[in-house]
């Protein structure tokens, strides 16, 4: 009977530790995905900002505004 209790407790602890490992792995994957998305959004924002600045400079040069 004692062996059965020990086996049940060992299986329970093993299942819990596996679930914890999976949760930790999923959290790490989620953080990496968020960091990648954040970097991609920053890159797209900077590209858009540079494009707008270039467009404004071209309009200023073509129309002669500001000088």
C-alpha positions as CSV (number, residue, x, y, z in Angstrom):
1,X,0.0,0.0,0.0
2,X,2.8,2.4,0.9
3,X,4.5,1.7,-2.5
4,X,1.2,2.6,-4.3
5,X,1.0,5.9,-2.4
6,X,4.7,6.7,-3.2
7,X,4.0,5.9,-6.9
8,X,0.9,8.1,-7.0
9,X,2.8,11.0,-5.4
10,X,5.7,10.6,-7.7
11,X,3.4,10.6,-10.8
12,X,1.6,13.7,-9.5
13,X,4.8,15.6,-8.9
14,X,6.1,14.5,-12.3
15,X,3.0,15.8,-14.0
16,X,3.1,19.1,-12.2
17,X,6.7,19.7,-13.0
18,X,6.1,18.9,-16.7
19,X,3.2,21.3,-16.7
20,X,5.4,24.0,-15.1
21,X,8.1,23.3,-17.7
22,X,5.6,23.7,-20.6
23,X,4.2,26.9,-19.1
24,X,7.7,28.3,-18.8
25,X,8.5,27.3,-22.3
26,X,5.3,28.9,-23.7
27,X,6.0,32.1,-21.7
28,X,9.5,32.3,-23.1
29,X,8.1,31.8,-26.6
30,X,5.5,34.5,-26.1
31,X,8.1,37.0,-24.8
32,X,10.3,36.3,-27.9
33,X,7.4,36.7,-30.2
34,X,6.3,40.0,-28.6
35,X,9.9,41.3,-28.8
36,X,10.1,40.4,-32.5
37,X,6.8,42.2,-33.2
38,X,7.9,45.2,-31.2
39,X,11.1,45.4,-33.2
40,X,9.3,45.0,-36.5
41,X,6.8,47.7,-35.6
42,X,9.6,50.1,-34.7
43,X,11.4,49.4,-38.0
44,X,8.2,50.0,-40.0
45,X,7.5,53.2,-38.0
46,X,11.0,54.5,-38.7
47,X,10.7,53.6,-42.4
48,X,7.4,55.5,-42.6
49,X,9.0,58.5,-40.8
50,X,11.9,58.6,-43.2
51,X,9.6,58.3,-46.1
52,X,7.5,61.3,-44.9
53,X,10.6,63.4,-44.2
54,X,11.9,62.6,-47.7
55,X,8.5,63.5,-49.2
56,X,8.4,66.8,-47.3
57,X,12.0,67.7,-48.5
58,X,11.1,66.9,-52.1
59,X,8.0,69.1,-51.9
60,X,10.0,71.9,-50.3
61,X,12.7,71.7,-53.0
62,X,10.2,71.5,-55.9
63,X,7.9,74.3,-54.7
64,X,10.7,76.5,-53.4
65,X,8.9,76.9,-50.0
66,X,11.1,78.1,-47.2
67,X,13.8,79.9,-49.1
